[in-house]
Amino acid sequence: MQILLLALQASLREQRGRAPLSDDAALVERARKLDDEAWQVIFERHYPRLYSYIYYRVGDAGAAEDLCGELFEKAVKNIHRFKSRDGGLAGWLTRIAQNLTYDYYRRRKVRPPDPLELNESWISRGDDPDHYLLNRESTDYLRQALQKLTPEQRDVILLRFIAQMRTAEVAAIMGKTTGAVKALQHRALAALRRELEASGYHGLI
Amino acid sequence: MASFDDRLDDAINRMMAGLDIPENNELRDLLAPARKLMESPVPAPPRRTARMRMNAALDAQRHRGILGWMGLSGLPWMRPRKMIPALALAAMIIMLLLSNGALPGQWLYPVKQGSEAVVFLFRRTPAARADYYVQLADRRLTEMERLTRTGRPAPASTLTQFQQAWAQAASISDVDQTALQQRALEQSLRLRALLPSLPPDLQDNAQTILDYLLKLGGIDSLPPLLTPTPDVSSTPDAGPTPTPAYTPAGGTPSPSITPSPPQQGLPPVATSETPALPSVQTATPVPTATATPGFNASPTPTLRPTAAPSPSVSPTPTPSPMSGPAPSPTVSPHPTETPDETETPEHTPTPTNTPTSTPSPSLTPTPKRSPHPTHTPRPTHTPSPTRTPTPVFTPSPTPTPRPTRTPTPTRTHTPHPTHTPEPTETPEPTETPEPTETAEPTETPHPSETPDDDKTRTPEPTHTPKPSETPDTSRVG
């Protein structure tokens, strides 16, 4: 009996023409039709890395959260403009995030965030504040070191290691060849190490 | 052999995938900060707020666009922002269409007038502009008709705009005058029908405009709309009594015929717009006068003014005199006639017959009718001749043909027909066109001119016979 019901459900699902959500193309197709389930999948799949990326760029958890909400609003409104050649869904969303951070700086003319500022969101996690303060220290070193890189070097580091994008996706976003991105990331990692060493950070050992 | 950049990229990919990294000091040194970046804690991403914003955006998108509720809102052209221009255009078109039927006092009426002003901008040629003004006048007239039909008073402003539109139309030269006259006549007919239902304070002005239009149309007055036989009996003044007789004679022809002479009237109109209107009135009568000869029984009040024109009527007969020295002799009769007119002034106006006067030329064949002497009552009217210079006036017999045309039925006054013999002069009648020229002078100074014209126009005396006609009216009674 259960098998019968499952088969019936499966056939109904097929009839409804709902493509599986495993691949980007199907996900985008359903997202264009404002399918709620598809958008929840997109949110869960991309939110963490996008949030980190934005956070590293703006240095403020509250602003990052705000910009993240704005990012998904824009994504919903503009999904009909998405083209697969934009570096996939991840690349498209990251580009929106990038533009939002640019706008953020332009609008606010934000001063560099205070690295020792204790963000309430850290405490809200309910974890040991000491542990997070310690980790926060390394994060701040990293952020400060990143600020001393050239904009391109900073971008490639953030896209590659924070937004966790593939080389090809980064190349699509930055408008460079994959070879140029590989060379750029090499130079960026070397510069970051130099800056961290120069700042007295010992966590690299 | 892969370059170091390639090997580094491959090592990064392996690190991100949680795989082992090849043992290489250089690679390890470079990957150390990258690993720290990937491991460094980032404030817990508070998803709730961002998720709520996304869900709200989803709901909004579903309800946006015309077909959003059908699940088709994903199509770009259905988005409200893209549809704003189209919607605005559609709203404007709908408003323009609705405003077309707006009446004064309604909220869409200003839109209607605004659209009319815009239309004017696209009328470049004089003909197009004249047509525009005529159409504008037509619209104002229609509005007044609709208002009165619904029991609402027509505002004075609408009447003024109607008048101004016609003044503007008439002031444009290089226009097909015939068409303009025709339109003026059409609208004058409508205005006259509307006149009684206008507010009393507007009626005088409307009457002035009506006269102005008639002048434009080239006639003195219109035949009565309704043949009020009963009225005749009741009020001799109104002259309704004659109406029955007129209707058959000149009633029908008047409108169609009129156009020809009007040209004379137009110029003055052009010069004088609104103010000219009064003068126009005086002018108009002239043509009516021409008609009068035949028809004493001018129906409507318009006849009054026509009374003055009666002299103009004389011109028609003048044709014959015009050619010759006739004028001088004709003068003498006038005085005698004037008293006659005083006797039955109201009847004389019957201008409606005027049309008949114009046709006269075409009727020239009428001379044949001359034999009908019996019909030619007018000549009989000419009795004036009998008074003094009749012999001379006998030429006036030319007018006799007219009498034969229309009055014949009404007038059995045959006696004078004897004058008719002169029909030999009838050819002169062909010259009658001259009378049209006479109209010009008559335009304004009718009264003053009357003397001058009188010289030429012996026919007026012919009106005198009216007294004889008066008996006709009495018959009607």
Contacts between the chains, C-beta under 8 A, distances in Angstrom:
chain1	res1	chain2	res2	distance
A	32	B	74	4.9
A	33	B	71	6.2
A	33	B	74	6.0
A	34	B	58	5.7
A	34	B	61	5.6
A	34	B	62	5.4
A	34	B	71	7.4
A	34	B	73	7.1
A	34	B	74	6.6
A	36	B	55	7.8
A	36	B	58	6.5
A	39	B	54	6.4
A	39	B	58	6.1
A	43	B	47	7.5
A	43	B	50	7.6
A	43	B	51	6.1
A	43	B	54	6.1
A	47	B	45	6.1
A	47	B	47	6.0
A	47	B	50	6.6
A	48	B	45	5.7
A	51	B	42	7.1
A	51	B	45	3.8
A	51	B	50	7.9
A	52	B	42	4.4
A	52	B	45	7.5
A	55	B	42	5.5
A	55	B	43	6.4
A	56	B	42	7.7
A	61	B	43	4.0
A	64	B	43	7.6
A	64	B	45	8.0
A	65	B	45	7.3
A	65	B	46	5.4
A	65	B	49	5.9
A	65	B	50	6.4
A	66	B	49	7.9
A	68	B	45	7.2
A	68	B	50	4.5
A	69	B	49	5.6
A	69	B	50	4.0
A	69	B	52	7.6
A	69	B	53	3.7
A	69	B	54	7.2
A	70	B	53	7.2
A	71	B	50	7.8
A	72	B	50	5.8
A	72	B	51	7.8
A	72	B	53	6.3
A	72	B	54	3.8
A	72	B	57	7.0
A	73	B	53	5.3
A	73	B	54	6.5
A	73	B	56	7.7
A	73	B	57	4.3
A	75	B	54	7.6
A	76	B	54	6.1
A	76	B	57	4.1
A	76	B	58	5.4
A	76	B	61	5.8
A	77	B	57	6.2
A	77	B	61	6.5
A	79	B	74	7.5
A	80	B	74	5.2
A	80	B	75	7.4
A	80	B	76	5.6
A	81	B	76	7.9
A	119	B	43	5.5
A	121	B	43	4.5
A	121	B	44	5.9
A	121	B	46	6.0
A	122	B	43	5.4
A	122	B	44	7.3
A	124	B	44	6.9
A	124	B	46	7.4
A	125	B	43	8.0
A	125	B	44	4.4
A	132	B	41	6.5
A	135	B	40	6.6
A	135	B	41	4.3
A	136	B	41	7.1
A	138	B	36	6.4
A	138	B	40	5.7
A	139	B	40	4.5
A	139	B	41	6.4
A	139	B	42	7.3
A	142	B	33	7.4
A	142	B	36	6.3
A	142	B	37	5.8
A	142	B	40	5.8
A	145	B	33	7.7
A	157	B	34	7.6
A	157	B	37	6.9
A	160	B	12	6.9
A	160	B	34	7.8
A	161	B	12	7.9
A	161	B	16	7.9
A	161	B	34	5.1
A	161	B	37	4.5
A	161	B	38	5.4
A	162	B	37	6.4
A	162	B	38	7.8
A	164	B	16	6.3
A	164	B	38	7.8
A	166	B	13	7.7
A	167	B	9	5.7
A	167	B	13	7.9
A	179	B	5	7.3
A	182	B	5	3.9
A	182	B	6	6.4
A	182	B	8	7.1
A	182	B	9	4.7
A	183	B	5	5.1
A	185	B	5	7.9
A	185	B	8	7.2
A	185	B	9	7.0
A	185	B	12	7.4
A	186	B	4	7.0
A	186	B	5	5.1
A	186	B	8	5.5
A	186	B	30	7.1
A	189	B	8	7.6
A	189	B	30	4.4
A	189	B	31	7.4
A	189	B	33	6.2
A	189	B	34	5.9
A	190	B	30	6.2
A	192	B	33	4.6
A	192	B	34	7.9
A	193	B	29	6.4
A	193	B	30	6.8
A	193	B	32	6.8
A	193	B	33	5.1
A	196	B	33	5.8
A	203	B	36	6.0
A	204	B	32	4.6
A	204	B	33	6.2
A	204	B	36	6.6
